[in-house]
């Protein structure tokens, strides 16, 4: 949990980078960002599912582990398609 605000490129609070960030922290980083984008904050309006997926993809390898971000966005796209059926 301590490192869930670390960025994959090493620009986080503690300077951990890439696979040196614990796996659970890398997963929580993506899910926490998703929650922030979906529900918004005082400083940020909520985004729709498409916008969230695009933002996570665009920040992979910067904020997020690229492999985890791809898996998560694929999951979201699959779930979104199922909801439309």
PyMOL Python script that loads the backbone (N, CA, C, O; Angstrom):
from pymol import cmd

cmd.read_pdbstr("""\
ATOM      1  N   UNK A   1       0.821  -1.201   0.000  1.00  0.00           N
ATOM      2  CA  UNK A   1       0.000   0.000   0.000  1.00  0.00           C
ATOM      3  C   UNK A   1       0.865   1.264   0.000  1.00  0.00           C
ATOM      4  O   UNK A   1       0.487   2.274  -0.593  1.00  0.00           O
ATOM      5  N   UNK A   2       1.996   1.210   0.648  1.00  0.00           N
ATOM      6  CA  UNK A   2       2.845   2.390   0.793  1.00  0.00           C
ATOM      7  C   UNK A   2       3.204   3.010  -0.557  1.00  0.00           C
ATOM      8  O   UNK A   2       3.324   4.231  -0.664  1.00  0.00           O
ATOM      9  N   UNK A   3       3.372   2.197  -1.563  1.00  0.00           N
ATOM     10  CA  UNK A   3       3.879   2.691  -2.846  1.00  0.00           C
ATOM     11  C   UNK A   3       2.799   2.835  -3.920  1.00  0.00           C
ATOM     12  O   UNK A   3       3.126   2.893  -5.105  1.00  0.00           O
ATOM     13  N   UNK A   4       1.521   2.893  -3.537  1.00  0.00           N
ATOM     14  CA  UNK A   4       0.472   2.936  -4.559  1.00  0.00           C
ATOM     15  C   UNK A   4       0.374   4.276  -5.290  1.00  0.00           C
ATOM     16  O   UNK A   4      -0.378   4.395  -6.257  1.00  0.00           O
ATOM     17  N   UNK A   5       1.120   5.280  -4.842  1.00  0.00           N
ATOM     18  CA  UNK A   5       1.169   6.544  -5.577  1.00  0.00           C
ATOM     19  C   UNK A   5       2.452   6.695  -6.391  1.00  0.00           C
ATOM     20  O   UNK A   5       2.726   7.761  -6.942  1.00  0.00           O
ATOM     21  N   UNK A   6       3.226   5.628  -6.459  1.00  0.00           N
ATOM     22  CA  UNK A   6       4.427   5.667  -7.290  1.00  0.00           C
ATOM     23  C   UNK A   6       4.034   5.604  -8.765  1.00  0.00           C
ATOM     24  O   UNK A   6       3.106   4.887  -9.139  1.00  0.00           O
ATOM     25  N   UNK A   7       4.734   6.347  -9.580  1.00  0.00           N
ATOM     26  CA  UNK A   7       4.527   6.291 -11.022  1.00  0.00           C
ATOM     27  C   UNK A   7       5.500   5.284 -11.620  1.00  0.00           C
ATOM     28  O   UNK A   7       6.638   5.165 -11.166  1.00  0.00           O
ATOM     29  N   UNK A   8       5.054   4.573 -12.625  1.00  0.00           N
ATOM     30  CA  UNK A   8       5.856   3.515 -13.224  1.00  0.00           C
ATOM     31  C   UNK A   8       7.182   4.051 -13.760  1.00  0.00           C
ATOM     32  O   UNK A   8       8.176   3.326 -13.789  1.00  0.00           O
ATOM     33  N   UNK A   9       7.202   5.327 -14.187  1.00  0.00           N
ATOM     34  CA  UNK A   9       8.429   5.912 -14.734  1.00  0.00           C
ATOM     35  C   UNK A   9       9.387   6.418 -13.649  1.00  0.00           C
ATOM     36  O   UNK A   9      10.446   6.962 -13.962  1.00  0.00           O
ATOM     37  N   UNK A  10       9.016   6.239 -12.372  1.00  0.00           N
ATOM     38  CA  UNK A  10       9.906   6.631 -11.279  1.00  0.00           C
ATOM     39  C   UNK A  10       9.667   8.022 -10.742  1.00  0.00           C
ATOM     40  O   UNK A  10      10.419   8.479  -9.881  1.00  0.00           O
ATOM     41  N   UNK A  11       8.654   8.707 -11.215  1.00  0.00           N
ATOM     42  CA  UNK A  11       8.413  10.093 -10.804  1.00  0.00           C
ATOM     43  C   UNK A  11       7.426  10.206  -9.641  1.00  0.00           C
ATOM     44  O   UNK A  11       6.748  11.225  -9.509  1.00  0.00           O
ATOM     45  N   UNK A  12       7.338   9.182  -8.801  1.00  0.00           N
ATOM     46  CA  UNK A  12       6.419   9.221  -7.667  1.00  0.00           C
ATOM     47  C   UNK A  12       7.073   9.784  -6.418  1.00  0.00           C
ATOM     48  O   UNK A  12       8.123  10.422  -6.489  1.00  0.00           O
ATOM     49  N   UNK A  13       6.449   9.546  -5.279  1.00  0.00           N
ATOM     50  CA  UNK A  13       6.916  10.091  -4.009  1.00  0.00           C
ATOM     51  C   UNK A  13       8.270   9.540  -3.574  1.00  0.00           C
ATOM     52  O   UNK A  13       9.110  10.287  -3.072  1.00  0.00           O
ATOM     53  N   UNK A  14       8.487   8.246  -3.761  1.00  0.00           N
ATOM     54  CA  UNK A  14       9.687   7.593  -3.242  1.00  0.00           C
ATOM     55  C   UNK A  14      10.716   7.265  -4.318  1.00  0.00           C
ATOM     56  O   UNK A  14      11.801   6.773  -4.010  1.00  0.00           O
ATOM     57  N   UNK A  15      10.384   7.530  -5.564  1.00  0.00           N
ATOM     58  CA  UNK A  15      11.325   7.300  -6.655  1.00  0.00           C
ATOM     59  C   UNK A  15      11.456   5.847  -7.087  1.00  0.00           C
ATOM     60  O   UNK A  15      12.349   5.514  -7.867  1.00  0.00           O
ATOM     61  N   UNK A  16      10.581   4.978  -6.592  1.00  0.00           N
ATOM     62  CA  UNK A  16      10.602   3.592  -7.072  1.00  0.00           C
ATOM     63  C   UNK A  16      10.126   3.588  -8.516  1.00  0.00           C
ATOM     64  O   UNK A  16       9.280   4.392  -8.908  1.00  0.00           O
ATOM     65  N   UNK A  17      10.677   2.681  -9.292  1.00  0.00           N
ATOM     66  CA  UNK A  17      10.412   2.688 -10.729  1.00  0.00           C
ATOM     67  C   UNK A  17      10.140   1.275 -11.228  1.00  0.00           C
ATOM     68  O   UNK A  17      10.734   0.307 -10.754  1.00  0.00           O
ATOM     69  N   UNK A  18       9.226   1.177 -12.196  1.00  0.00           N
ATOM     70  CA  UNK A  18       8.986  -0.074 -12.898  1.00  0.00           C
ATOM     71  C   UNK A  18       8.631  -1.224 -11.982  1.00  0.00           C
ATOM     72  O   UNK A  18       7.798  -1.095 -11.085  1.00  0.00           O
ATOM     73  N   UNK A  19       9.280  -2.357 -12.223  1.00  0.00           N
ATOM     74  CA  UNK A  19       8.995  -3.580 -11.472  1.00  0.00           C
ATOM     75  C   UNK A  19       9.516  -3.521 -10.039  1.00  0.00           C
ATOM     76  O   UNK A  19       9.272  -4.446  -9.264  1.00  0.00           O
ATOM     77  N   UNK A  20      10.231  -2.449  -9.667  1.00  0.00           N
ATOM     78  CA  UNK A  20      10.650  -2.264  -8.276  1.00  0.00           C
ATOM     79  C   UNK A  20       9.494  -1.807  -7.394  1.00  0.00           C
ATOM     80  O   UNK A  20       9.590  -1.836  -6.167  1.00  0.00           O
ATOM     81  N   UNK A  21       8.410  -1.387  -8.020  1.00  0.00           N
ATOM     82  CA  UNK A  21       7.182  -1.064  -7.286  1.00  0.00           C
ATOM     83  C   UNK A  21       6.466  -2.392  -7.063  1.00  0.00           C
ATOM     84  O   UNK A  21       6.259  -3.137  -8.021  1.00  0.00           O
ATOM     85  N   UNK A  22       6.082  -2.711  -5.828  1.00  0.00           N
ATOM     86  CA  UNK A  22       5.393  -3.984  -5.585  1.00  0.00           C
ATOM     87  C   UNK A  22       4.151  -4.138  -6.469  1.00  0.00           C
ATOM     88  O   UNK A  22       3.453  -3.165  -6.755  1.00  0.00           O
ATOM     89  N   UNK A  23       3.893  -5.367  -6.890  1.00  0.00           N
ATOM     90  CA  UNK A  23       2.777  -5.663  -7.794  1.00  0.00           C
ATOM     91  C   UNK A  23       1.452  -5.136  -7.254  1.00  0.00           C
ATOM     92  O   UNK A  23       0.697  -4.502  -7.991  1.00  0.00           O
ATOM     93  N   UNK A  24       1.157  -5.386  -5.988  1.00  0.00           N
ATOM     94  CA  UNK A  24      -0.104  -4.927  -5.419  1.00  0.00           C
ATOM     95  C   UNK A  24      -0.228  -3.402  -5.510  1.00  0.00           C
ATOM     96  O   UNK A  24      -1.312  -2.886  -5.781  1.00  0.00           O
ATOM     97  N   UNK A  25       0.855  -2.693  -5.289  1.00  0.00           N
ATOM     98  CA  UNK A  25       0.842  -1.232  -5.391  1.00  0.00           C
ATOM     99  C   UNK A  25       0.571  -0.779  -6.820  1.00  0.00           C
ATOM    100  O   UNK A  25      -0.143   0.200  -7.037  1.00  0.00           O
ATOM    101  N   UNK A  26       1.140  -1.491  -7.801  1.00  0.00           N
ATOM    102  CA  UNK A  26       0.896  -1.155  -9.211  1.00  0.00           C
ATOM    103  C   UNK A  26      -0.564  -1.393  -9.588  1.00  0.00           C
ATOM    104  O   UNK A  26      -1.137  -0.637 -10.373  1.00  0.00           O
ATOM    105  N   UNK A  27      -1.162  -2.441  -9.031  1.00  0.00           N
ATOM    106  CA  UNK A  27      -2.570  -2.728  -9.302  1.00  0.00           C
ATOM    107  C   UNK A  27      -3.462  -1.672  -8.649  1.00  0.00           C
ATOM    108  O   UNK A  27      -4.379  -1.149  -9.284  1.00  0.00           O
ATOM    109  N   UNK A  28      -3.194  -1.365  -7.394  1.00  0.00           N
ATOM    110  CA  UNK A  28      -3.987  -0.368  -6.667  1.00  0.00           C
ATOM    111  C   UNK A  28      -3.889   0.986  -7.350  1.00  0.00           C
ATOM    112  O   UNK A  28      -4.867   1.734  -7.381  1.00  0.00           O
ATOM    113  N   UNK A  29      -2.730   1.311  -7.894  1.00  0.00           N
ATOM    114  CA  UNK A  29      -2.535   2.598  -8.601  1.00  0.00           C
ATOM    115  C   UNK A  29      -3.553   2.755  -9.726  1.00  0.00           C
ATOM    116  O   UNK A  29      -4.155   3.818  -9.877  1.00  0.00           O
ATOM    117  N   UNK A  30      -3.745   1.711 -10.507  1.00  0.00           N
ATOM    118  CA  UNK A  30      -4.689   1.770 -11.631  1.00  0.00           C
ATOM    119  C   UNK A  30      -6.130   1.850 -11.123  1.00  0.00           C
ATOM    120  O   UNK A  30      -6.919   2.662 -11.606  1.00  0.00           O
ATOM    121  N   UNK A  31      -6.462   1.019 -10.162  1.00  0.00           N
ATOM    122  CA  UNK A  31      -7.842   0.984  -9.657  1.00  0.00           C
ATOM    123  C   UNK A  31      -8.198   2.291  -8.949  1.00  0.00           C
ATOM    124  O   UNK A  31      -9.319   2.781  -9.088  1.00  0.00           O
ATOM    125  N   UNK A  32      -7.269   2.854  -8.200  1.00  0.00           N
ATOM    126  CA  UNK A  32      -7.510   4.126  -7.526  1.00  0.00           C
ATOM    127  C   UNK A  32      -7.729   5.247  -8.547  1.00  0.00           C
ATOM    128  O   UNK A  32      -8.603   6.096  -8.372  1.00  0.00           O
ATOM    129  N   UNK A  33      -6.935   5.238  -9.598  1.00  0.00           N
ATOM    130  CA  UNK A  33      -7.102   6.242 -10.659  1.00  0.00           C
ATOM    131  C   UNK A  33      -8.448   6.078 -11.355  1.00  0.00           C
ATOM    132  O   UNK A  33      -9.126   7.062 -11.649  1.00  0.00           O
ATOM    133  N   UNK A  34      -8.830   4.832 -11.617  1.00  0.00           N
ATOM    134  CA  UNK A  34     -10.129   4.563 -12.234  1.00  0.00           C
ATOM    135  C   UNK A  34     -11.254   5.137 -11.374  1.00  0.00           C
ATOM    136  O   UNK A  34     -12.153   5.806 -11.883  1.00  0.00           O
ATOM    137  N   UNK A  35     -11.198   4.872 -10.081  1.00  0.00           N
ATOM    138  CA  UNK A  35     -12.218   5.368  -9.162  1.00  0.00           C
ATOM    139  C   UNK A  35     -12.288   6.894  -9.176  1.00  0.00           C
ATOM    140  O   UNK A  35     -13.375   7.472  -9.199  1.00  0.00           O
ATOM    141  N   UNK A  36     -11.136   7.534  -9.163  1.00  0.00           N
ATOM    142  CA  UNK A  36     -11.081   8.999  -9.204  1.00  0.00           C
ATOM    143  C   UNK A  36     -11.692   9.535 -10.494  1.00  0.00           C
ATOM    144  O   UNK A  36     -12.454  10.501 -10.472  1.00  0.00           O
ATOM    145  N   UNK A  37     -11.356   8.907 -11.614  1.00  0.00           N
ATOM    146  CA  UNK A  37     -11.886   9.373 -12.897  1.00  0.00           C
ATOM    147  C   UNK A  37     -13.383   9.103 -13.029  1.00  0.00           C
ATOM    148  O   UNK A  37     -14.116   9.921 -13.584  1.00  0.00           O
ATOM    149  N   UNK A  38     -13.837   7.964 -12.524  1.00  0.00           N
ATOM    150  CA  UNK A  38     -15.242   7.592 -12.660  1.00  0.00           C
ATOM    151  C   UNK A  38     -16.154   8.472 -11.805  1.00  0.00           C
ATOM    152  O   UNK A  38     -17.194   8.932 -12.277  1.00  0.00           O
ATOM    153  N   UNK A  39     -15.774   8.701 -10.571  1.00  0.00           N
ATOM    154  CA  UNK A  39     -16.641   9.437  -9.647  1.00  0.00           C
ATOM    155  C   UNK A  39     -16.265  10.906  -9.492  1.00  0.00           C
ATOM    156  O   UNK A  39     -17.034  11.685  -8.930  1.00  0.00           O
ATOM    157  N   UNK A  40     -15.089  11.291  -9.985  1.00  0.00           N
ATOM    158  CA  UNK A  40     -14.664  12.675  -9.905  1.00  0.00           C
ATOM    159  C   UNK A  40     -14.212  13.060  -8.503  1.00  0.00           C
ATOM    160  O   UNK A  40     -14.324  12.290  -7.549  1.00  0.00           O
ATOM    161  N   UNK A  41     -13.712  14.246  -8.423  1.00  0.00           N
ATOM    162  CA  UNK A  41     -13.297  14.847  -7.165  1.00  0.00           C
ATOM    163  C   UNK A  41     -13.686  16.323  -7.231  1.00  0.00           C
ATOM    164  O   UNK A  41     -14.185  16.791  -8.254  1.00  0.00           O
ATOM    165  N   UNK A  42     -13.465  17.032  -6.169  1.00  0.00           N
ATOM    166  CA  UNK A  42     -13.777  18.465  -6.149  1.00  0.00           C
ATOM    167  C   UNK A  42     -13.066  19.180  -7.296  1.00  0.00           C
ATOM    168  O   UNK A  42     -13.619  20.099  -7.900  1.00  0.00           O
ATOM    169  N   UNK A  43     -11.852  18.758  -7.590  1.00  0.00           N
ATOM    170  CA  UNK A  43     -11.011  19.394  -8.602  1.00  0.00           C
ATOM    171  C   UNK A  43     -11.133  18.755  -9.989  1.00  0.00           C
ATOM    172  O   UNK A  43     -10.496  19.217 -10.936  1.00  0.00           O
ATOM    173  N   UNK A  44     -11.935  17.711 -10.117  1.00  0.00           N
ATOM    174  CA  UNK A  44     -12.022  16.996 -11.390  1.00  0.00           C
ATOM    175  C   UNK A  44     -13.416  16.426 -11.599  1.00  0.00           C
ATOM    176  O   UNK A  44     -13.948  15.731 -10.733  1.00  0.00           O
ATOM    177  N   UNK A  45     -14.000  16.723 -12.743  1.00  0.00           N
ATOM    178  CA  UNK A  45     -15.317  16.173 -13.077  1.00  0.00           C
ATOM    179  C   UNK A  45     -15.185  14.694 -13.444  1.00  0.00           C
ATOM    180  O   UNK A  45     -14.138  14.261 -13.925  1.00  0.00           O
ATOM    181  N   UNK A  46     -16.248  13.923 -13.217  1.00  0.00           N
ATOM    182  CA  UNK A  46     -16.223  12.512 -13.606  1.00  0.00           C
ATOM    183  C   UNK A  46     -16.066  12.355 -15.119  1.00  0.00           C
ATOM    184  O   UNK A  46     -16.433  13.242 -15.889  1.00  0.00           O
ATOM    185  N   UNK A  47     -15.520  11.223 -15.524  1.00  0.00           N
ATOM    186  CA  UNK A  47     -15.351  10.913 -16.939  1.00  0.00           C
ATOM    187  C   UNK A  47     -16.184   9.685 -17.278  1.00  0.00           C
ATOM    188  O   UNK A  47     -16.532   8.894 -16.401  1.00  0.00           O
ATOM    189  N   UNK A  48     -16.498   9.538 -18.564  1.00  0.00           N
ATOM    190  CA  UNK A  48     -17.211   8.332 -18.965  1.00  0.00           C
ATOM    191  C   UNK A  48     -16.210   7.202 -19.207  1.00  0.00           C
ATOM    192  O   UNK A  48     -14.999   7.418 -19.245  1.00  0.00           O
ATOM    193  N   UNK A  49     -16.746   6.005 -19.367  1.00  0.00           N
ATOM    194  CA  UNK A  49     -15.923   4.801 -19.493  1.00  0.00           C
ATOM    195  C   UNK A  49     -14.910   4.918 -20.630  1.00  0.00           C
ATOM    196  O   UNK A  49     -13.749   4.541 -20.471  1.00  0.00           O
ATOM    197  N   UNK A  50     -15.344   5.436 -21.766  1.00  0.00           N
ATOM    198  CA  UNK A  50     -14.448   5.583 -22.921  1.00  0.00           C
ATOM    199  C   UNK A  50     -13.289   6.517 -22.581  1.00  0.00           C
ATOM    200  O   UNK A  50     -12.137   6.199 -22.877  1.00  0.00           O
ATOM    201  N   UNK A  51     -13.573   7.657 -21.966  1.00  0.00           N
ATOM    202  CA  UNK A  51     -12.522   8.614 -21.590  1.00  0.00           C
ATOM    203  C   UNK A  51     -11.538   7.995 -20.605  1.00  0.00           C
ATOM    204  O   UNK A  51     -10.329   8.202 -20.712  1.00  0.00           O
ATOM    205  N   UNK A  52     -12.054   7.242 -19.655  1.00  0.00           N
ATOM    206  CA  UNK A  52     -11.198   6.598 -18.663  1.00  0.00           C
ATOM    207  C   UNK A  52     -10.253   5.603 -19.329  1.00  0.00           C
ATOM    208  O   UNK A  52      -9.055   5.588 -19.047  1.00  0.00           O
ATOM    209  N   UNK A  53     -10.796   4.781 -20.204  1.00  0.00           N
ATOM    210  CA  UNK A  53      -9.964   3.792 -20.897  1.00  0.00           C
ATOM    211  C   UNK A  53      -8.873   4.483 -21.700  1.00  0.00           C
ATOM    212  O   UNK A  53      -7.718   4.057 -21.672  1.00  0.00           O
ATOM    213  N   UNK A  54      -9.227   5.540 -22.411  1.00  0.00           N
ATOM    214  CA  UNK A  54      -8.235   6.270 -23.204  1.00  0.00           C
ATOM    215  C   UNK A  54      -7.147   6.886 -22.322  1.00  0.00           C
ATOM    216  O   UNK A  54      -5.969   6.865 -22.680  1.00  0.00           O
ATOM    217  N   UNK A  55      -7.539   7.429 -21.182  1.00  0.00           N
ATOM    218  CA  UNK A  55      -6.553   8.046 -20.296  1.00  0.00           C
ATOM    219  C   UNK A  55      -5.619   7.010 -19.685  1.00  0.00           C
ATOM    220  O   UNK A  55      -4.411   7.233 -19.611  1.00  0.00           O
ATOM    221  N   UNK A  56      -6.162   5.892 -19.252  1.00  0.00           N
ATOM    222  CA  UNK A  56      -5.300   4.835 -18.694  1.00  0.00           C
ATOM    223  C   UNK A  56      -4.325   4.347 -19.760  1.00  0.00           C
ATOM    224  O   UNK A  56      -3.144   4.148 -19.474  1.00  0.00           O
ATOM    225  N   UNK A  57      -4.801   4.156 -20.969  1.00  0.00           N
ATOM    226  CA  UNK A  57      -3.909   3.725 -22.053  1.00  0.00           C
ATOM    227  C   UNK A  57      -2.831   4.765 -22.334  1.00  0.00           C
ATOM    228  O   UNK A  57      -1.668   4.419 -22.537  1.00  0.00           O
ATOM    229  N   UNK A  58      -3.216   6.031 -22.344  1.00  0.00           N
ATOM    230  CA  UNK A  58      -2.248   7.079 -22.673  1.00  0.00           C
ATOM    231  C   UNK A  58      -1.184   7.259 -21.586  1.00  0.00           C
ATOM    232  O   UNK A  58      -0.092   7.757 -21.861  1.00  0.00           O
ATOM    233  N   UNK A  59      -1.498   6.860 -20.369  1.00  0.00           N
ATOM    234  CA  UNK A  59      -0.542   7.016 -19.270  1.00  0.00           C
ATOM    235  C   UNK A  59       0.180   5.717 -18.924  1.00  0.00           C
ATOM    236  O   UNK A  59       0.941   5.664 -17.958  1.00  0.00           O
ATOM    237  N   UNK A  60      -0.060   4.659 -19.721  1.00  0.00           N
ATOM    238  CA  UNK A  60       0.663   3.420 -19.457  1.00  0.00           C
ATOM    239  C   UNK A  60       2.142   3.647 -19.781  1.00  0.00           C
ATOM    240  O   UNK A  60       2.483   4.340 -20.739  1.00  0.00           O
ATOM    241  N   UNK A  61       2.991   3.060 -18.980  1.00  0.00           N
ATOM    242  CA  UNK A  61       4.447   3.225 -19.010  1.00  0.00           C
ATOM    243  C   UNK A  61       4.891   4.562 -18.421  1.00  0.00           C
ATOM    244  O   UNK A  61       6.092   4.795 -18.289  1.00  0.00           O
ATOM    245  N   UNK A  62       3.967   5.438 -18.065  1.00  0.00           N
ATOM    246  CA  UNK A  62       4.296   6.687 -17.368  1.00  0.00           C
ATOM    247  C   UNK A  62       3.815   6.561 -15.928  1.00  0.00           C
ATOM    248  O   UNK A  62       4.620   6.539 -14.997  1.00  0.00           O
ATOM    249  N   UNK A  63       2.503   6.477 -15.750  1.00  0.00           N
ATOM    250  CA  UNK A  63       1.940   6.297 -14.407  1.00  0.00           C
ATOM    251  C   UNK A  63       1.729   4.826 -14.077  1.00  0.00           C
ATOM    252  O   UNK A  63       1.848   4.422 -12.920  1.00  0.00           O
ATOM    253  N   UNK A  64       1.419   4.030 -15.083  1.00  0.00           N
ATOM    254  CA  UNK A  64       0.976   2.663 -14.859  1.00  0.00           C
ATOM    255  C   UNK A  64       1.879   1.646 -15.543  1.00  0.00           C
ATOM    256  O   UNK A  64       2.511   1.933 -16.560  1.00  0.00           O
ATOM    257  N   UNK A  65       1.926   0.467 -14.971  1.00  0.00           N
ATOM    258  CA  UNK A  65       2.580  -0.679 -15.595  1.00  0.00           C
ATOM    259  C   UNK A  65       1.817  -0.965 -16.887  1.00  0.00           C
ATOM    260  O   UNK A  65       0.607  -1.195 -16.863  1.00  0.00           O
ATOM    261  N   UNK A  66       2.523  -0.950 -18.000  1.00  0.00           N
ATOM    262  CA  UNK A  66       1.881  -1.084 -19.306  1.00  0.00           C
ATOM    263  C   UNK A  66       1.090  -2.392 -19.433  1.00  0.00           C
ATOM    264  O   UNK A  66      -0.022  -2.395 -19.960  1.00  0.00           O
ATOM    265  N   UNK A  67       1.661  -3.494 -18.953  1.00  0.00           N
ATOM    266  CA  UNK A  67       0.980  -4.791 -19.057  1.00  0.00           C
ATOM    267  C   UNK A  67      -0.294  -4.813 -18.216  1.00  0.00           C
ATOM    268  O   UNK A  67      -1.331  -5.301 -18.666  1.00  0.00           O
ATOM    269  N   UNK A  68      -0.215  -4.282 -16.996  1.00  0.00           N
ATOM    270  CA  UNK A  68      -1.397  -4.237 -16.137  1.00  0.00           C
ATOM    271  C   UNK A  68      -2.454  -3.293 -16.708  1.00  0.00           C
ATOM    272  O   UNK A  68      -3.646  -3.599 -16.674  1.00  0.00           O
ATOM    273  N   UNK A  69      -2.021  -2.153 -17.230  1.00  0.00           N
ATOM    274  CA  UNK A  69      -2.950  -1.185 -17.810  1.00  0.00           C
ATOM    275  C   UNK A  69      -3.673  -1.793 -19.012  1.00  0.00           C
ATOM    276  O   UNK A  69      -4.875  -1.589 -19.185  1.00  0.00           O
ATOM    277  N   UNK A  70      -2.947  -2.533 -19.831  1.00  0.00           N
ATOM    278  CA  UNK A  70      -3.565  -3.182 -20.990  1.00  0.00           C
ATOM    279  C   UNK A  70      -4.583  -4.230 -20.543  1.00  0.00           C
ATOM    280  O   UNK A  70      -5.685  -4.298 -21.086  1.00  0.00           O
ATOM    281  N   UNK A  71      -4.219  -5.039 -19.562  1.00  0.00           N
ATOM    282  CA  UNK A  71      -5.150  -6.049 -19.047  1.00  0.00           C
ATOM    283  C   UNK A  71      -6.408  -5.402 -18.479  1.00  0.00           C
ATOM    284  O   UNK A  71      -7.521  -5.867 -18.721  1.00  0.00           O
ATOM    285  N   UNK A  72      -6.219  -4.331 -17.724  1.00  0.00           N
ATOM    286  CA  UNK A  72      -7.355  -3.666 -17.087  1.00  0.00           C
ATOM    287  C   UNK A  72      -8.255  -2.998 -18.120  1.00  0.00           C
ATOM    288  O   UNK A  72      -9.478  -3.101 -18.027  1.00  0.00           O
ATOM    289  N   UNK A  73      -7.673  -2.318 -19.100  1.00  0.00           N
ATOM    290  CA  UNK A  73      -8.501  -1.663 -20.117  1.00  0.00           C
ATOM    291  C   UNK A  73      -9.206  -2.698 -20.992  1.00  0.00           C
ATOM    292  O   UNK A  73     -10.337  -2.470 -21.422  1.00  0.00           O
ATOM    293  N   UNK A  74      -8.556  -3.831 -21.259  1.00  0.00           N
ATOM    294  CA  UNK A  74      -9.230  -4.907 -22.000  1.00  0.00           C
ATOM    295  C   UNK A  74     -10.421  -5.424 -21.207  1.00  0.00           C
ATOM    296  O   UNK A  74     -11.489  -5.670 -21.768  1.00  0.00           O
ATOM    297  N   UNK A  75     -10.237  -5.586 -19.913  1.00  0.00           N
ATOM    298  CA  UNK A  75     -11.336  -6.009 -19.036  1.00  0.00           C
ATOM    299  C   UNK A  75     -12.477  -4.989 -19.083  1.00  0.00           C
ATOM    300  O   UNK A  75     -13.642  -5.363 -19.218  1.00  0.00           O
ATOM    301  N   UNK A  76     -12.142  -3.710 -18.971  1.00  0.00           N
ATOM    302  CA  UNK A  76     -13.178  -2.668 -18.997  1.00  0.00           C
ATOM    303  C   UNK A  76     -13.911  -2.648 -20.331  1.00  0.00           C
ATOM    304  O   UNK A  76     -15.132  -2.493 -20.372  1.00  0.00           O
ATOM    305  N   UNK A  77     -13.173  -2.803 -21.415  1.00  0.00           N
ATOM    306  CA  UNK A  77     -13.809  -2.805 -22.733  1.00  0.00           C
ATOM    307  C   UNK A  77     -14.732  -4.015 -22.890  1.00  0.00           C
ATOM    308  O   UNK A  77     -15.821  -3.897 -23.452  1.00  0.00           O
ATOM    309  N   UNK A  78     -14.307  -5.150 -22.405  1.00  0.00           N
ATOM    310  CA  UNK A  78     -15.141  -6.359 -22.464  1.00  0.00           C
ATOM    311  C   UNK A  78     -16.393  -6.187 -21.628  1.00  0.00           C
ATOM    312  O   UNK A  78     -17.491  -6.522 -22.073  1.00  0.00           O
ATOM    313  N   UNK A  79     -16.236  -5.663 -20.415  1.00  0.00           N
ATOM    314  CA  UNK A  79     -17.373  -5.440 -19.528  1.00  0.00           C
ATOM    315  C   UNK A  79     -18.328  -4.414 -20.129  1.00  0.00           C
ATOM    316  O   UNK A  79     -19.544  -4.584 -20.048  1.00  0.00           O
ATOM    317  N   UNK A  80     -17.796  -3.358 -20.728  1.00  0.00           N
ATOM    318  CA  UNK A  80     -18.637  -2.323 -21.337  1.00  0.00           C
ATOM    319  C   UNK A  80     -19.445  -2.917 -22.480  1.00  0.00           C
ATOM    320  O   UNK A  80     -20.625  -2.603 -22.635  1.00  0.00           O
ATOM    321  N   UNK A  81     -18.820  -3.773 -23.280  1.00  0.00           N
ATOM    322  CA  UNK A  81     -19.541  -4.409 -24.383  1.00  0.00           C
ATOM    323  C   UNK A  81     -20.641  -5.316 -23.869  1.00  0.00           C
ATOM    324  O   UNK A  81     -21.728  -5.350 -24.446  1.00  0.00           O
ATOM    325  N   UNK A  82     -20.385  -6.051 -22.799  1.00  0.00           N
ATOM    326  CA  UNK A  82     -21.399  -6.931 -22.231  1.00  0.00           C
ATOM    327  C   UNK A  82     -22.581  -6.146 -21.688  1.00  0.00           C
ATOM    328  O   UNK A  82     -23.724  -6.596 -21.777  1.00  0.00           O
ATOM    329  N   UNK A  83     -22.311  -4.980 -21.130  1.00  0.00           N
ATOM    330  CA  UNK A  83     -23.390  -4.165 -20.579  1.00  0.00           C
ATOM    331  C   UNK A  83     -24.290  -3.613 -21.681  1.00  0.00           C
ATOM    332  O   UNK A  83     -25.469  -3.348 -21.444  1.00  0.00           O
ATOM    333  N   UNK A  84     -23.751  -3.442 -22.865  1.00  0.00           N
ATOM    334  CA  UNK A  84     -24.535  -2.910 -23.980  1.00  0.00           C
ATOM    335  C   UNK A  84     -25.434  -3.966 -24.615  1.00  0.00           C
ATOM    336  O   UNK A  84     -26.384  -3.629 -25.321  1.00  0.00           O
ATOM    337  N   UNK A  85     -25.137  -5.243 -24.368  1.00  0.00           N
ATOM    338  CA  UNK A  85     -25.932  -6.323 -24.991  1.00  0.00           C
ATOM    339  C   UNK A  85     -27.259  -6.500 -24.322  1.00  0.00           C
ATOM    340  O   UNK A  85     -28.043  -7.361 -24.722  1.00  0.00           O
TER     341      UNK A  85
END
""", "prot")
cmd.dss("prot")
cmd.show_as("cartoon", "prot")
cmd.util.cbc("prot")
cmd.orient("prot")
